[in-house]
Amino acid sequence: MLRFPQRWLNRLLCYVGLFGVLFQLTAALHAWWHQIPLPHFWLLLIAPLLCLVSGLWSPLQPQQEPQP
């Protein structure tokens, strides 16, 4: 189940992942606006998405969340 984590390290990974995804999307929008080619844009999203998923998905969390 995906829900926002309570442990600090998992929450930090979520924040870093969200910031990375938003930054990459903003950079892609800027490149598109100025007609700068980005041939491998989707590869740039792998690291932020991995941070986000490892903070949200319980099998990948470095600190296990307490079960409700």
C-alpha positions in Angstrom: 0.0 0.0 0.0 1.3 3.4 -0.9 1.0 6.0 1.8 3.2 8.9 2.9 5.8 7.5 5.4 6.3 8.5 9.0 9.9 7.6 9.4 12.4 10.4 8.7 14.6 8.6 6.1 11.6 7.4 4.1 10.0 10.8 4.2 13.3 12.4 3.1 13.5 10.0 0.2 9.9 11.0 -0.8 10.7 14.7 -0.6 14.0 14.3 -2.6 12.1 12.2 -5.2 9.3 14.7 -5.6 11.8 17.6 -5.9 13.8 15.7 -8.5 10.7 14.8 -10.6 9.4 18.4 -10.5 12.9 19.8 -11.3 13.3 17.4 -14.3 9.8 18.3 -15.6 10.6 22.0 -15.2 13.9 21.6 -17.1 12.1 19.6 -19.8 9.5 22.4 -20.1 12.2 25.0 -20.3 14.1 23.0 -23.0 10.9 22.5 -25.0 10.1 26.3 -24.7 13.5 27.2 -26.0 13.6 24.4 -28.6 16.6 22.7 -27.0 16.6 18.9 -27.9 16.5 16.5 -25.0 16.9 13.1 -26.7 17.1 11.0 -23.5 14.7 12.8 -21.2 13.1 9.7 -19.7 16.5 8.4 -18.5 16.8 11.5 -16.4 13.7 10.6 -14.5 15.0 7.2 -13.3 16.9 8.5 -10.2 14.1 10.7 -8.8 11.5 8.1 -9.4 13.6 5.5 -7.7 14.0 7.8 -4.7 10.2 8.4 -4.6 9.3 4.7 -4.9 11.9 3.6 -2.3 10.4 6.1 0.1 6.8 5.0 -0.5 6.8 1.3 -1.3 7.4 -0.8 1.8 9.7 -3.6 0.3 12.2 -0.9 -0.8 12.1 1.3 2.4 15.4 1.5 4.3 13.5 2.0 7.5 10.5 -0.2 7.9 7.3 1.6 8.9 5.2 0.4 11.8 2.1 -1.6 10.8 -1.2 0.1 11.7 
